[in-house]
Amino acid sequence: MDENGAELAVVSRELSPAQARNLEEALGRPVLDRTQVVLDIFAQRARTREGRLQVELAQARYLLPRLAGVGRLLSRLGGGIGTRGPGETKLEVDRRRLRERIRQLEAEIAEIRRRRRRSREGRRRLGLPVVALVGYTNAGKSTLFNRLTGARVHVEDALFATLDPTLRRAELGRGRQVLLSDTVGFVHDLPHHLVAAFRATLEEVAEADVLLHVLDVSRPGWELRLRAVEAVLDEIGADRQPRVLAQNQWDRLAAAGAEPPLGLPDGVPVSAATGFGLDALKEALVAAIARVRATRTWRIPYREADLVAWLRGRAEIVEERYEPEGVFVAAICDDEVAALVSRRLAARPRNEGAPPGHATPEEAVSDEAAGDGGRSDPDGEKGRGSGGL
């Protein structure tokens, strides 16, 4: 290290406090372990308050058992300092301050989780399936997200360029829509401090209907990256949803005149950069969604024909047949949409004489809720994005 003029050492694994101290004494220079490097990168990438809170919580949990001799680092963590008691050492004061800050951060992140849960409930009322993009960091997820949605989220050839989840509508063809979610990329041996701290963000993945796994097949080591992503998905409870594998960066293989890697699992060859393979990818997503969404049938009276138009935007219409007594509709949708339609139709006799299209299914359900508890719209989402029947 002296020959190379190195000023610090980086170890590609997590070190215990004792190991780090011993290495620093032996090498005579600062030592960073893998977790510290990843946490520092995350801290630089966090752009929103939610992201910064989650990164700070991970840093604080990592630092707590390593406080001896590093009390000076706490100045950047904020939080109030209690009165120093008789005989209380500086280390004890620092630990107490850090524990108080951790409790404060946990409370704020718990509120973030509650808000995200309410947002997910509001999105379910739209009836659109949710597809979450997952993959190793720098695999091209955000580029593919922009291709599928027409959005312009930040794209950079860098590790963890995306931390905060982004949600947009995407068209899969023939009027079929999904909500596509882009979130943080994974890495081999992702520090458990980060997985725990980013639980609020990673729940967006765990609650999705389908996972779209983006794998960069143009670089060696794809097997390791594939296993690393699967390990994180297992850890956060996202191991049961249908998955579609997007084998990304085929344009780079073609440019280099290289053959596809041997042993690739089944997937769809795509290039997020050029748009190659997107139609096949959309069809694969449609097939995966169909596996988790059942086909339901209704006979809708003509005076409720606005309900048919509402369904077209929130379900895949398999059959639409006009009969003397009404419109027969067969549609692929989730339980939430099916319940809204059924309750709207069940409430019809009570609303005889009301003009057609007087209320959306959400509003009909909200009216019933208001009669029960006086709280007709718990999430403030009434009518927003519902199509306004």
C-alpha positions as CSV (number, residue, x, y, z in Angstrom):
1,M,0.0,0.0,0.0
2,D,2.9,2.3,0.7
3,E,4.2,1.7,-2.8
4,N,0.9,2.6,-4.4
5,G,0.4,5.7,-2.2
6,A,-2.9,4.4,-0.9
7,E,-4.5,6.6,1.7
8,L,-7.2,4.2,2.8
9,A,-8.1,0.5,2.5
10,V,-11.4,-0.9,1.3
11,V,-12.5,-4.4,2.3
12,S,-15.1,-6.2,0.1
13,R,-17.1,-7.6,3.1
14,E,-18.6,-6.3,6.3
15,L,-16.1,-6.1,9.2
16,S,-16.9,-6.3,12.9
17,P,-15.8,-3.3,15.0
18,A,-12.8,-5.2,16.3
19,Q,-11.7,-6.3,12.9
20,A,-11.8,-2.8,11.6
21,R,-9.8,-1.4,14.5
22,N,-7.2,-4.2,14.2
23,L,-6.8,-3.6,10.4
24,E,-6.5,0.2,10.9
25,E,-3.7,-0.4,13.5
26,A,-1.9,-2.9,11.3
27,L,-2.1,-0.8,8.1
28,G,-1.8,2.6,9.7
29,R,-4.6,4.1,7.6
30,P,-8.4,4.3,7.7
31,V,-10.3,1.1,6.7
32,L,-13.7,1.1,5.0
33,D,-15.7,-2.1,4.7
34,R,-18.3,-3.0,2.0
35,T,-21.3,-1.7,4.0
36,Q,-19.7,1.7,4.6
37,V,-19.0,2.1,0.9
38,V,-22.6,1.1,-0.1
39,L,-24.1,3.4,2.6
40,D,-22.0,6.3,1.4
41,I,-23.1,5.8,-2.2
42,F,-26.8,5.6,-1.1
43,A,-26.3,8.8,0.9
44,Q,-25.1,10.6,-2.2
45,R,-27.9,9.3,-4.3
46,A,-30.8,10.0,-1.9
47,R,-32.8,13.0,-3.3
48,T,-36.0,13.0,-1.4
49,R,-36.7,13.3,2.3
50,E,-37.9,9.7,2.4
51,G,-34.7,8.4,0.8
52,R,-32.5,10.5,3.1
53,L,-34.4,9.3,6.2
54,Q,-34.0,5.6,5.2
55,V,-30.3,6.0,4.5
56,E,-29.7,7.8,7.8
57,L,-31.4,5.0,9.7
58,A,-29.2,2.4,8.0
59,Q,-26.1,4.5,8.8
60,A,-27.2,4.9,12.4
61,R,-27.9,1.2,13.0
62,Y,-24.5,0.4,11.4
63,L,-22.7,3.0,13.6
64,L,-24.2,2.1,16.9
65,P,-22.0,-1.0,17.7
66,R,-18.9,0.9,16.3
67,L,-19.1,4.0,18.5
68,A,-16.0,3.5,20.5
69,G,-13.5,6.2,19.3
70,V,-15.8,7.7,16.7
71,G,-18.0,10.0,18.8
72,R,-16.9,12.9,16.6
73,L,-18.9,11.4,13.7
74,L,-22.2,12.0,15.5
75,S,-22.3,15.7,14.8
76,R,-23.9,15.1,11.4
77,L,-26.7,12.8,12.8
78,G,-28.6,15.6,14.5
79,G,-31.1,15.0,17.4
80,G,-31.2,16.5,20.8
81,I,-28.6,15.8,23.5
82,G,-29.9,15.0,27.0
83,T,-28.3,16.1,30.2
84,R,-25.2,14.3,31.0
85,G,-25.6,12.4,34.2
86,P,-23.1,11.9,37.0
87,G,-20.4,9.4,36.0
88,E,-21.8,9.1,32.5
89,T,-19.0,8.7,30.0
90,K,-18.8,10.4,26.6
91,L,-19.3,7.0,24.9
92,E,-22.5,6.4,26.9
93,V,-23.8,9.9,26.0
94,D,-23.1,9.2,22.3
95,R,-24.8,5.9,22.4
96,R,-27.9,7.4,24.1
97,R,-28.0,10.2,21.5
98,L,-27.8,7.7,18.7
99,R,-30.5,5.4,20.1
100,E,-32.8,8.4,20.5
101,R,-32.2,9.4,16.9
102,I,-32.8,5.8,15.7
103,R,-36.2,5.8,17.5
104,Q,-37.1,9.1,15.9
105,L,-36.1,7.9,12.5
106,E,-38.1,4.6,13.0
107,A,-41.2,6.6,13.9
108,E,-40.9,8.8,10.9
109,I,-40.3,5.9,8.5
110,A,-43.3,4.0,10.1
111,E,-45.5,7.0,9.1
112,I,-44.0,6.8,5.6
113,R,-45.0,3.1,5.5
114,R,-48.5,4.0,6.5
115,R,-48.8,6.7,3.8
116,R,-47.5,4.2,1.2
117,R,-50.0,1.6,2.3
118,R,-52.8,4.1,1.9
119,S,-51.5,5.1,-1.5
120,R,-51.4,1.4,-2.6
121,E,-55.0,1.0,-1.4
122,G,-56.0,4.0,-3.5
123,R,-54.2,2.6,-6.5
124,R,-56.0,-0.8,-6.1
125,R,-59.3,1.1,-6.5
126,L,-58.1,2.1,-10.0
127,G,-58.1,-1.6,-10.9
128,L,-54.8,-1.6,-12.8
129,P,-52.3,-4.3,-12.2
130,V,-48.9,-3.2,-10.7
131,V,-45.7,-4.3,-12.3
132,A,-42.5,-3.7,-10.3
133,L,-39.1,-3.4,-12.0
134,V,-36.4,-5.2,-10.1
135,G,-32.8,-6.1,-10.9
136,Y,-29.2,-5.6,-10.1
137,T,-28.0,-2.0,-9.9
138,N,-27.0,-0.5,-13.3
139,A,-28.9,-3.2,-15.3
140,G,-30.9,-0.6,-17.3
141,K,-34.1,-0.6,-15.2
142,S,-34.7,3.1,-15.4
143,T,-34.0,3.2,-19.2
144,L,-36.5,0.4,-19.7
145,F,-39.0,2.2,-17.4
146,N,-38.7,5.3,-19.6
147,R,-39.2,3.2,-22.8
148,L,-42.4,1.6,-21.5
149,T,-44.0,4.6,-19.9
150,G,-42.6,7.6,-21.9
151,A,-41.4,9.1,-18.7
152,R,-38.1,10.9,-18.2
153,V,-36.8,9.6,-14.9
154,H,-33.1,10.1,-14.1
155,V,-30.9,7.7,-16.0
156,E,-27.1,7.4,-15.3
157,D,-24.4,4.9,-15.9
158,A,-23.7,4.6,-12.2
159,L,-24.4,2.4,-9.2
160,F,-27.7,3.1,-7.4
161,A,-28.7,6.0,-9.6
162,T,-32.3,5.4,-8.6
163,L,-33.3,5.1,-4.9
164,D,-36.8,6.6,-4.6
165,P,-39.7,4.6,-6.2
166,T,-41.4,6.1,-9.3
167,L,-44.8,5.0,-10.5
168,R,-46.2,5.6,-14.0
169,R,-48.9,4.2,-16.3
170,A,-47.7,2.0,-19.2
171,E,-49.6,0.8,-22.3
172,L,-49.3,-2.9,-23.1
173,G,-51.4,-2.6,-26.3
174,R,-55.1,-3.0,-27.2
175,G,-56.0,-0.6,-24.4
176,R,-54.4,-2.7,-21.7
177,Q,-52.7,-0.6,-19.0
178,V,-50.5,-1.3,-16.0
179,L,-48.9,0.8,-13.3
180,L,-45.1,0.4,-13.6
181,S,-42.9,0.9,-10.6
182,D,-39.2,1.6,-10.7
183,T,-37.2,1.5,-7.5
184,V,-33.8,0.9,-6.0
185,G,-31.4,-1.6,-7.6
186,F,-30.0,-4.6,-5.7
187,V,-26.4,-5.7,-5.2
188,H,-24.6,-8.8,-4.2
189,D,-24.6,-9.2,-0.4
190,L,-26.8,-6.1,0.0
191,P,-26.2,-4.9,3.6
192,H,-28.9,-6.0,6.0
193,H,-29.0,-2.5,7.5
194,L,-30.2,-1.2,4.1
195,V,-32.7,-3.9,3.5
196,A,-34.3,-3.2,7.0
197,A,-34.1,0.6,6.6
198,F,-35.6,0.5,3.1
199,R,-38.5,-1.7,4.0
200,A,-41.0,1.1,3.2
201,T,-39.6,1.3,-0.3
202,L,-39.1,-2.4,-0.9
203,E,-42.7,-3.1,0.1
204,E,-43.7,-1.6,-3.2
205,V,-41.9,-4.6,-4.8
206,A,-43.4,-7.1,-2.4
207,E,-47.0,-5.8,-3.0
208,A,-46.7,-5.8,-6.8
209,D,-48.8,-8.2,-9.0
210,V,-45.9,-9.1,-11.3
211,L,-42.2,-8.6,-11.1
212,L,-40.2,-7.5,-14.2
213,H,-36.6,-8.6,-13.6
214,V,-34.1,-6.7,-15.7
215,L,-30.9,-8.6,-16.3
216,D,-27.9,-7.2,-18.1
217,V,-26.7,-10.2,-20.2
218,S,-23.9,-8.2,-22.0
219,R,-21.5,-8.4,-19.1
220,P,-19.9,-11.5,-17.5
221,G,-21.2,-12.7,-14.1
222,W,-24.9,-12.6,-15.0
223,E,-25.4,-15.7,-12.9
224,L,-24.1,-14.0,-9.8
225,R,-26.3,-11.0,-10.3
226,L,-29.3,-13.1,-11.0
227,R,-28.9,-15.0,-7.7
228,A,-28.2,-11.8,-5.8
229,V,-31.5,-10.3,-6.9
230,E,-33.4,-13.5,-6.1
231,A,-31.9,-13.6,-2.7
232,V,-33.1,-10.1,-1.9
233,L,-36.6,-10.9,-3.3
234,D,-36.7,-13.9,-1.0
235,E,-35.6,-11.8,2.0
236,I,-38.4,-9.1,1.5
237,G,-41.1,-11.7,0.8
238,A,-41.4,-11.1,-2.9
239,D,-40.7,-14.7,-4.0
240,R,-44.3,-15.7,-5.0
241,Q,-45.3,-13.3,-7.7
242,P,-45.1,-14.3,-11.4
243,R,-41.8,-13.0,-12.9
244,V,-40.9,-11.9,-16.4
245,L,-37.2,-11.9,-17.2
246,A,-36.0,-9.1,-19.5
247,Q,-32.7,-10.1,-21.0
248,N,-31.4,-6.6,-21.5
249,Q,-28.5,-5.1,-23.5
250,W,-28.9,-7.3,-26.6
251,D,-27.8,-4.3,-28.7
252,R,-24.4,-4.5,-27.0
253,L,-24.1,-8.2,-27.8
254,A,-24.9,-7.5,-31.4
255,A,-22.4,-4.6,-31.6
256,A,-19.7,-6.8,-30.3
257,G,-20.6,-9.7,-32.5
258,A,-21.0,-11.9,-29.4
259,E,-23.2,-14.9,-29.0
260,P,-25.9,-14.8,-26.2
261,P,-24.5,-16.3,-22.9
262,L,-25.0,-20.0,-22.5
263,G,-27.4,-21.2,-19.8
264,L,-29.6,-18.1,-19.8
265,P,-33.0,-18.8,-18.1
266,D,-36.2,-18.3,-20.1
267,G,-36.8,-14.7,-20.8
268,V,-37.4,-12.0,-23.4
269,P,-34.4,-10.6,-25.3
270,V,-34.7,-6.8,-25.2
271,S,-32.7,-3.6,-25.6
272,A,-34.0,-0.8,-23.4
273,A,-31.6,1.6,-25.3
274,T,-33.0,0.9,-28.8
275,G,-36.5,-0.5,-28.1
276,F,-35.7,-3.9,-29.5
277,G,-38.0,-6.7,-28.2
278,L,-40.5,-4.4,-26.4
279,D,-43.6,-5.8,-28.1
280,A,-42.6,-9.4,-27.1
281,L,-42.0,-8.1,-23.5
282,K,-45.4,-6.5,-23.3
283,E,-47.0,-9.8,-24.4
284,A,-45.1,-11.7,-21.8
285,L,-46.3,-9.2,-19.2
286,V,-49.9,-9.6,-20.3
287,A,-49.6,-13.4,-20.0
288,A,-48.0,-13.1,-16.5
289,I,-50.8,-10.7,-15.3
290,A,-53.4,-13.1,-16.6
291,R,-52.1,-15.8,-14.3
292,V,-52.9,-13.7,-11.2
293,R,-56.1,-12.0,-12.4
294,A,-59.3,-14.1,-12.9
295,T,-61.9,-13.8,-15.7
296,R,-65.2,-12.5,-14.3
297,T,-68.6,-12.1,-16.0
298,W,-71.5,-9.7,-15.5
299,R,-74.7,-8.8,-17.3
300,I,-74.9,-5.1,-17.0
301,P,-78.3,-3.3,-17.6
302,Y,-78.3,-0.7,-20.3
303,R,-79.1,2.0,-17.8
304,E,-75.7,1.2,-16.2
305,A,-73.8,1.2,-19.5
306,D,-71.3,3.7,-18.1
307,L,-70.0,0.8,-16.0
308,V,-68.9,-1.0,-19.2
309,A,-66.8,2.1,-20.2
310,W,-65.3,2.2,-16.7
311,L,-64.4,-1.4,-16.9
312,R,-62.6,-1.0,-20.2
313,G,-60.0,1.2,-18.5
314,R,-59.4,-1.1,-15.6
315,A,-59.7,-4.6,-16.9
316,E,-58.9,-6.6,-20.0
317,I,-62.3,-7.1,-21.8
318,V,-62.4,-10.7,-23.1
319,E,-65.9,-10.5,-24.4
320,E,-68.5,-7.8,-24.8
321,R,-71.9,-8.9,-26.1
322,Y,-75.1,-6.8,-26.4
323,E,-78.2,-8.7,-25.5
324,P,-81.9,-7.7,-25.0
325,E,-81.6,-7.4,-21.2
326,G,-78.2,-5.7,-21.1
327,V,-74.5,-6.0,-22.0
328,F,-72.8,-9.3,-21.2
329,V,-69.2,-8.5,-20.2
330,A,-66.3,-11.0,-19.5
331,A,-63.2,-9.3,-18.2
332,I,-59.9,-10.2,-16.6
333,C,-59.5,-8.2,-13.4
334,D,-58.5,-8.4,-9.8
335,D,-60.6,-8.9,-6.8
336,E,-60.8,-5.2,-6.0
337,V,-62.3,-4.3,-9.4
338,A,-64.7,-7.3,-9.3
339,A,-65.9,-6.2,-5.8
340,L,-66.5,-2.6,-6.9
341,V,-68.6,-3.7,-10.0
342,S,-70.6,-6.3,-8.0
343,R,-71.4,-3.8,-5.3
344,R,-72.4,-1.2,-7.8
345,L,-74.8,-3.6,-9.5
346,A,-76.2,-4.8,-6.1
347,A,-76.8,-1.2,-5.1
348,R,-78.8,-0.5,-8.3
349,P,-82.3,-1.2,-7.0
350,R,-81.8,1.4,-4.3
351,N,-80.9,4.0,-6.9
352,E,-83.7,3.5,-9.4
353,G,-84.5,6.7,-11.2
354,A,-80.9,8.1,-10.8
355,P,-79.5,9.2,-14.1
356,P,-77.1,6.7,-15.8
357,G,-73.5,7.4,-14.9
358,H,-74.4,9.2,-11.7
359,A,-71.7,7.5,-9.7
360,T,-68.5,5.6,-10.3
361,P,-68.2,2.2,-8.6
362,E,-65.8,3.8,-6.1
363,E,-68.3,6.4,-5.2
364,A,-71.1,3.8,-4.8
365,V,-68.9,1.9,-2.3
366,S,-67.9,5.2,-0.6
367,D,-71.6,6.1,-0.2
368,E,-72.1,2.8,1.6
369,A,-69.1,3.4,3.8
370,A,-70.4,6.9,4.7
371,G,-73.6,5.3,5.9
372,D,-71.7,2.9,8.1
373,G,-69.1,5.1,9.7
374,G,-69.3,8.6,8.2
375,R,-65.9,8.2,6.6
376,S,-66.6,8.1,2.9
377,D,-63.1,8.6,1.5
378,P,-60.3,7.6,3.9
379,D,-57.5,8.3,1.4
380,G,-58.7,11.5,-0.2
381,E,-58.8,9.7,-3.5
382,K,-62.5,10.0,-4.3
383,G,-63.0,10.6,-8.0
384,R,-59.3,11.2,-8.6
385,G,-58.2,9.2,-11.7
386,S,-61.3,7.2,-11.6
387,G,-62.4,8.1,-15.1
388,G,-65.4,10.2,-13.9
389,L,-68.3,8.1,-15.0
